[in-house]
Amino acid sequence: MSNHANTSANSDPEITEIALGADAIYEGEAADARLSTVNTESQSYGALVWRRFRRSTPGMIGLTLVTMLLVVAFFGSFFAPMNPKSASIAFAPPDKVSFYHTQNGWQLTPVLYRVTEGDEFDPVTFQPIAAPDLENPIPLRFFGKGWSYDFMGLFTAKRHFFAPTDGGTFHVLGTDKLGRDIFSRGIIGARVSLAIALVSVTLITIIGTMVGITSGYLGGRFDLWLQRLVEVFLAFPQLPLYLALATLIPATAPSPLFITFVVLVIVGLGWAQLSREVRSKTMSLRRIDYVRAAQAVGSSDARIITRHILPNVLSHVIVSVTLGVPTIILLESFLGFLGLAVKPPMISWGLMLQDAGTFSVIGSYPWILSPVGFVLLAVFAFNALGDGLRDAIDPY
């Protein structure tokens, strides 16, 4: 009897169709589960921000460029093909680098054609016309030998990222008025310019964050008087103050003293704006339930600030740091151009721009403006990184 019922049930076309449909749905769900790329596990705040940040093309470009700038600045002597302090021909034009060999044709390794003065003269300036020496191509070698330098104070090295095989001169961006290689000086100068920017931003971040959190969390009369002090710092005009205070330091003072002065002035005028921004976010966070709960159980103010408020303010601080570095780089370049930041023999991008102070020099030797390219690259890199971080942090 039972076998007969099962046979009749299996022979029912509607029941068979329902069973096949259920099996198909189950198999489809199992296949979707296997092919799904969504991570069902809980992710940390940093993982969520990184997942969104890596989808940002400008942000990843900025991160790559910033990393390259820091690596090149840290290992500047290795990447500089020439000694930045050695002099040769003044205002020498850039040498030509090509992958075309006049005898062997196109090749994978680059060759150098040095620019030499010919027998012809310019009809306007009556100066010898310089042109690449196509008759004598010189191969460029990666990790070749060049001028000697101290590697991090550990040992003396002669290897460079690229160098001519004959050990002669190699001017990628030409030379300045004293015959010094602009490209090598730009790489070495990145150390000072980026160091000033990063140290200033670090101090501004520490002071501004702590003052803003403390003022916003405690409130009351303490917040009232502290904000009046902040307004005093915000009221100072920055550029006239730089020019006025620069006269207090003798012109013969060493460069470290000038750099310390510039950093102190930048930090003294820069922390107030960040503290205002952090204070406003802290005032909104102190009314949240988990902060009130921490106060109810008797947590100290220091613990509430460091464990509950600071992590939620940190996202805004990180974005402010990445967007503040380009501003300080431009400020250092401007002060260096005026001679108020770095003194020789130290090198910075702003100091290098002093050679382009007259129109006649720019018109005759346009490659003297090459340091502007270093500044633009650094500003673009940090701005792109800051925009990518801001877009990644905002949703969370």
Summary of the structure (lengths in Angstrom):
residues: 396
radius of gyration: 31.5
end to end distance: 65.3
largest distance: 119.1
contacts: 1175
relative contact order: 0.12
helix: 61%
strand: 12%
